[in-house]
Amino acid sequence: MDENEITLEKKQSNIGNLVVALILMLILVYMVSQLSEAFNSEPITKWYFYMNIIGYAWGLIFVSLLLYYTIKNLIK
């Protein structure tokens, strides 16, 4: 591979990582809004409330880790 192909591949990789990072940020904002809504709204049942809290918390952790590694890869 010559140098032009390598730089083009790096640019394409950076654009892809940027798109993934933006999508993950949007998902993170959506999940935070849903988590705050779960605290503010009246749950159907008790278990529904707890499952929302647990599910959104795990989702926030997972999406945050993906976002961290994507941004770390962008910075390289």
C-alpha positions in Angstrom: 0.0 0.0 0.0 1.3 3.4 -0.8 1.1 6.4 1.5 -2.0 7.9 -0.2 -4.0 4.7 0.5 -2.9 4.7 4.1 -3.9 8.3 4.7 -7.2 7.7 3.0 -7.9 4.7 5.1 -7.1 6.6 8.3 -9.4 9.4 7.2 -12.2 6.9 6.5 -11.6 5.3 9.9 -11.8 8.6 11.7 -15.0 9.6 9.9 -16.5 6.2 10.9 -15.4 6.6 14.5 -16.8 10.1 14.5 -20.2 8.9 13.3 -20.3 6.1 15.9 -19.3 8.6 18.7 -22.1 11.0 17.7 -24.7 8.1 17.6 -23.5 6.9 21.0 -23.8 10.4 22.4 -27.3 10.7 21.2 -28.1 7.3 22.7 -26.6 8.4 26.0 -28.7 11.6 26.1 -31.8 9.5 25.3 -31.1 7.0 28.0 -30.4 9.8 30.6 -33.7 11.4 29.7 -35.5 8.1 30.0 -33.9 7.4 33.4 -35.0 10.8 34.7 -38.5 10.1 33.4 -38.5 6.8 35.2 -37.8 8.5 38.5 -40.4 11.2 37.9 -43.3 9.2 36.5 -45.6 6.8 38.4 -44.7 3.2 37.7 -47.3 0.6 36.7 -45.9 -1.8 39.3 -43.0 -1.9 41.7 -41.0 -4.4 39.7 -41.5 -2.3 36.5 -39.9 0.7 38.3 -36.9 -1.4 39.5 -36.4 -3.0 36.1 -36.4 0.4 34.4 -33.8 1.7 36.9 -31.6 -1.4 36.6 -31.9 -1.6 32.8 -31.1 2.0 32.1 -28.2 2.0 34.6 -26.6 -1.0 32.9 -27.3 0.6 29.5 -25.7 3.8 30.6 -22.6 1.9 31.7 -22.4 -0.1 28.5 -22.9 2.9 26.2 -20.5 5.1 28.2 -17.8 2.4 27.9 -18.4 2.1 24.1 -18.2 5.9 23.8 -15.0 6.1 25.9 -13.2 3.6 23.7 -14.5 5.1 20.5 -13.3 8.6 21.5 -10.0 7.1 22.7 -9.6 5.5 19.2 -10.5 8.9 17.6 -7.8 10.7 19.6 -5.0 8.3 18.4 
